[in-house]
Amino acid sequence: MARVAILGAALQDLYLIDRDDLTPLEIGDTAIYGKIAVGSKVDIDRIKYDVGGGGLNVAISLSRFGHDTILLSNIGEDVAGDAIMRKLDAEAIDNSYMNYVAGQATGTSVVMLDSKGGERTIFTCRGASGRFDNISPADLDLAQPDWLYATTLNGDLATLEKFFNKAWSLGTKIMFNPGAKELAEPKKLLKLLGKVSVLLVNKSEAAKLVPGNMLAELLYHLNGYAPITIITDGQMGGIAGNYETRDSYRFGIYEDVKVKDATGAGDAFGAGFLAAYASGKSFRQALVYAAANSTAVVRKIGANAGALDSLVDLHPMPIQKI
């Protein structure tokens, strides 16, 4: 197994779950909560307190697979921060590189979840996870990871560059799943990809970085930046290419299941891929495990509750070499 450092957010997740008041009302190409009037009081069926965030979600999947996992993130000195530290202990994730940020509350996401249809809207106050410039790349000198998995740093490309440079100098491989604020600066982001071993984006994100409308076009262009590029496309599956081995695959979904909560699906896919790939599985096998892990997560409420371990017995799925 590998030693993996994960750089990203750790948040408290508060779920407000209801089966009728949060039902979406379609208006043109968008949808809103159609039964909630401004100023009204709404009875919610139940609430669920959980922990999540891109960094934490990825760390849980990697640790459950059996990797030596380290999380580098920021939390506040509060009850939510304590809950995150307990979760890291419970999942056997090294929390000695976590930072308490004085005067800041732990970041919190409020997830409005329609339990009938599985649709959700998320309100996030990033709190302590709104900044990452206080986390030192020198931590990698101490941790000596085989891999660095970087999730969104809320647009802090300067800190990402410092971590990528440090990882590169140590011979640490990098997997990167950028967020909306990193993608908002495509020219700067593309310059960072030269040090990235594995890039994970969805179709719309890929189109913000390179020209093209079809998955194959987008993959062709992005593979020139990152040797392994994975582009997901929701229920359509996705496409992935390994430039070094000249292997490319089109893949579908692992199972057609009822989605209870899509929160964390992308994190589960990316972490699932690296969990299998870093353990010596083939490129194709890692894609299958990634899809299976994502499917397992959306079947449960919570951004990481359904994450798989390495002992799961996987069945075949639609995947074709191209």
C-alpha positions in Angstrom: 0.0 0.0 0.0 1.0 3.6 -0.5 1.5 6.6 1.8 -0.9 9.4 0.7 -1.1 13.0 1.9 -4.4 14.7 1.1 -4.7 18.5 0.9 -8.2 19.9 1.1 -11.2 20.9 3.2 -12.6 19.3 6.3 -16.1 20.5 7.1 -19.1 19.8 9.4 -22.1 18.7 7.3 -25.6 19.4 8.6 -28.3 17.6 6.6 -31.9 18.9 6.6 -33.9 16.0 5.2 -37.5 16.2 4.0 -39.6 14.3 1.4 -42.1 17.0 0.4 -41.1 20.6 1.3 -37.8 20.4 -0.6 -39.3 19.0 -3.8 -37.9 21.0 -6.7 -40.1 23.1 -9.0 -38.8 23.4 -12.5 -38.7 26.8 -14.0 -37.2 26.8 -17.5 -33.7 25.2 -17.3 -33.4 25.5 -13.5 -35.4 24.3 -10.5 -36.2 25.9 -7.1 -37.7 24.7 -3.9 -41.3 25.3 -4.8 -43.0 24.9 -1.4 -41.0 27.2 0.8 -42.3 30.8 1.1 -40.1 33.6 2.4 -40.8 34.2 6.1 -42.5 30.8 6.7 -41.6 28.0 9.2 -40.9 24.6 7.6 -41.1 21.3 9.5 -38.2 19.1 8.4 -38.6 15.3 8.7 -35.1 14.8 10.2 -31.6 16.2 10.6 -28.3 14.4 10.4 -25.0 15.7 11.8 -22.0 14.5 9.8 -18.5 15.5 8.6 -17.3 15.9 5.1 -15.4 18.3 2.8 -13.3 17.3 -0.2 -10.1 16.5 1.7 -11.8 14.5 4.4 -14.0 12.5 2.0 -11.0 11.5 -0.1 -9.0 10.6 3.0 -11.7 8.2 4.3 -11.9 6.3 1.0 -8.1 5.9 0.8 -7.8 4.8 4.4 -10.6 2.3 4.2 -8.8 0.7 1.2 -5.8 0.3 3.4 -3.4 3.1 2.5 -1.4 5.1 5.0 -3.4 8.3 4.9 -2.6 11.8 6.1 -4.9 14.8 6.0 -3.6 18.4 5.8 -6.5 20.8 6.5 -7.8 23.6 8.8 -10.4 23.4 11.5 -11.6 25.7 14.2 -11.3 25.2 18.0 -14.9 24.2 18.4 -17.2 21.2 18.7 -17.3 20.7 15.0 -13.5 20.6 14.8 -13.5 18.0 17.6 -16.0 15.9 15.7 -13.7 16.0 12.7 -10.7 14.9 14.7 -12.7 12.0 16.3 -13.7 10.9 12.8 -10.1 10.9 11.6 -9.1 8.8 14.6 -12.0 6.4 13.9 -11.0 6.0 10.3 -7.2 5.5 11.1 -6.3 8.8 9.3 -3.2 10.6 10.6 -4.5 13.9 12.0 -1.1 15.2 13.3 -0.9 17.6 10.4 -4.2 19.3 11.0 -4.2 23.0 11.9 -6.5 24.8 14.4 -7.2 28.3 13.2 -7.7 30.8 16.0 -10.7 33.0 15.8 -12.3 30.9 13.0 -15.1 28.4 13.2 -14.8 25.1 11.5 -16.3 25.2 8.0 -19.9 24.0 7.8 -22.1 22.9 4.9 -25.9 22.8 5.3 -27.3 20.2 2.9 -31.0 20.6 1.9 -31.9 17.1 0.8 -35.1 16.0 -0.9 -35.3 12.4 0.4 -37.9 11.5 -2.2 -36.0 12.5 -5.3 -32.4 12.6 -4.0 -31.9 16.3 -5.1 -29.9 18.5 -2.8 -28.7 22.1 -2.5 -25.7 23.0 -0.4 -25.0 26.2 1.6 -21.4 26.4 2.7 -19.7 28.7 5.1 -16.0 27.8 4.7 -14.8 29.2 8.0 -11.4 27.8 8.8 -11.3 25.9 5.5 -11.5 29.2 3.5 -7.8 29.6 3.6 -4.8 27.2 3.1 -1.8 29.6 3.0 -1.0 28.7 6.6 -0.4 25.0 5.7 3.3 24.5 4.9 4.6 22.5 2.0 7.4 21.6 4.4 4.9 19.1 5.9 5.6 16.9 2.9 9.3 16.7 4.0 8.2 15.2 7.3 5.4 13.1 5.9 7.4 11.7 2.9 4.2 10.6 1.0 4.2 8.5 -2.2 1.3 10.5 -3.5 -0.2 14.0 -2.9 -4.0 14.2 -3.6 -5.0 17.8 -3.9 -8.6 18.9 -3.9 -9.9 22.4 -4.2 -8.1 25.0 -2.1 -10.8 27.6 -2.6 -8.9 29.2 -5.5 -5.5 29.5 -3.7 -3.3 28.6 -6.7 -0.2 30.1 -5.1 -0.4 27.5 -2.3 -1.2 24.8 -4.8 1.9 25.7 -6.8 4.1 25.6 -3.7 2.8 22.1 -2.7 3.2 20.9 -6.3 6.8 22.1 -6.5 7.6 20.5 -3.1 6.0 17.2 -4.1 7.9 17.3 -7.4 11.2 17.8 -5.7 10.5 14.8 -3.4 9.5 12.5 -6.2 5.9 12.5 -4.8 3.3 11.8 -7.5 0.3 14.2 -7.6 -3.4 13.6 -8.2 -5.5 16.8 -8.6 -9.2 17.4 -8.6 -9.6 21.2 -9.0 -12.7 23.1 -7.9 -14.7 26.0 -9.4 -12.4 28.7 -8.2 -9.3 27.1 -9.6 -11.1 26.5 -12.9 -12.0 30.2 -13.0 -8.3 30.9 -13.8 -7.7 28.4 -16.6 -4.3 29.8 -17.8 -2.8 29.7 -14.4 -4.3 26.3 -13.7 -2.9 24.8 -16.9 0.6 25.9 -16.0 0.3 23.7 -12.8 -0.7 20.6 -14.7 2.8 19.8 -15.9 3.6 18.4 -12.5 0.4 16.4 -12.1 0.3 12.7 -12.7 -3.5 12.2 -12.5 -6.1 14.9 -13.3 -9.8 14.4 -12.5 -12.4 16.8 -13.9 -16.0 16.5 -15.2 -17.0 17.3 -18.7 -18.0 20.9 -18.1 -14.9 21.6 -16.1 -12.7 20.1 -18.9 -14.4 22.4 -21.4 -13.3 25.4 -19.3 -9.6 24.4 -19.7 -9.3 23.2 -23.3 -11.2 23.4 -26.6 -13.7 20.7 -27.6 -17.3 19.6 -27.2 -16.9 15.8 -27.2 -15.3 13.8 -24.5 -12.7 12.4 -26.9 -11.6 15.9 -27.9 -11.4 17.1 -24.4 -9.4 14.0 -23.4 -7.0 14.5 -26.3 -6.2 18.0 -25.3 -5.9 17.5 -21.6 -3.7 14.4 -21.9 -1.1 16.7 -23.3 -0.9 18.3 -19.8 -1.5 15.4 -17.4 -0.4 11.9 -18.4 -3.4 10.3 -16.8 -6.6 12.3 -17.4 -10.1 11.2 -16.3 -13.2 13.1 -17.4 -16.5 12.1 -15.9 -19.9 12.8 -17.4 -22.6 12.0 -14.8 -25.0 9.2 -15.7 -23.2 8.9 -19.1 -20.1 7.6 -17.4 -16.9 9.1 -18.8 -13.6 8.7 -20.5 -10.0 8.3 -19.3 -6.6 8.1 -21.0 -3.2 7.1 -19.9 -0.8 8.9 -22.3 2.3 7.0 -21.1 0.8 3.5 -21.8 -1.5 4.7 -24.7 -4.5 3.1 -22.9 -7.8 4.9 -23.2 -11.3 3.8 -22.0 -14.9 4.8 -22.3 -16.8 3.7 -19.2 -20.4 3.7 -18.1 -21.9 3.8 -14.6 -21.2 0.9 -12.2 -24.8 0.3 -11.3 -28.0 2.1 -12.1 -29.1 2.8 -8.5 -31.5 5.2 -6.8 -29.4 8.1 -5.7 -30.1 9.0 -2.0 -27.4 11.7 -1.8 -25.0 12.8 -4.5 -22.8 14.7 -2.1 -19.3 13.4 -2.3 -19.8 11.4 -5.4 -16.9 13.0 -7.2 -14.6 12.7 -4.2 -15.4 9.0 -4.0 -14.7 8.5 -7.7 -11.3 10.2 -7.5 -10.2 8.6 -4.2 -11.5 5.2 -5.5 -9.3 5.5 -8.5 -6.1 6.4 -6.6 -6.9 3.8 -3.9 -6.8 1.0 -6.5 -4.1 2.5 -8.8 -1.6 3.2 -6.0 -2.0 -0.3 -4.7 -0.8 -1.8 -8.0 -4.1 -2.4 -9.8 -4.2 -1.8 -13.5 -5.5 1.5 -15.0 -8.7 -0.4 -16.1 -9.2 -2.0 -12.7 -8.8 1.4 -11.0 -11.5 2.9 -13.1 -13.9 0.1 -12.2 -13.2 0.6 -8.5 -13.6 4.3 -8.8 -17.0 3.9 -10.4 -18.0 1.3 -7.8 -16.9 3.5 -4.9 -18.9 6.5 -6.2 -22.0 4.3 -6.7 -21.6 3.0 -3.1 -21.4 6.6 -1.7 -24.6 7.9 -3.5 -26.6 5.0 -2.1 -26.3 6.4 1.4 -27.0 9.8 3.0 -23.6 11.3 3.8 -20.6 12.4 1.7 -18.5 9.4 2.7 -20.7 6.9 4.6 -20.8 4.4 1.8 -17.1 4.4 1.0 -15.8 0.9 0.1 -12.8 -1.0 1.4 -10.4 -3.2 -0.5 -12.2 -6.4 0.2 -15.3 -5.6 -1.8 -16.1 -8.1 -4.6 -16.6 -6.1 -7.8 -18.8 -7.2 -10.7 -18.2 -6.3 -14.4 -19.4 -2.9 -15.6 -19.6 -1.2 -19.1 -16.0 -0.3 -19.9 -14.4 -0.4 -23.4 -10.8 0.2 -24.5 -10.7 2.8 -27.3 
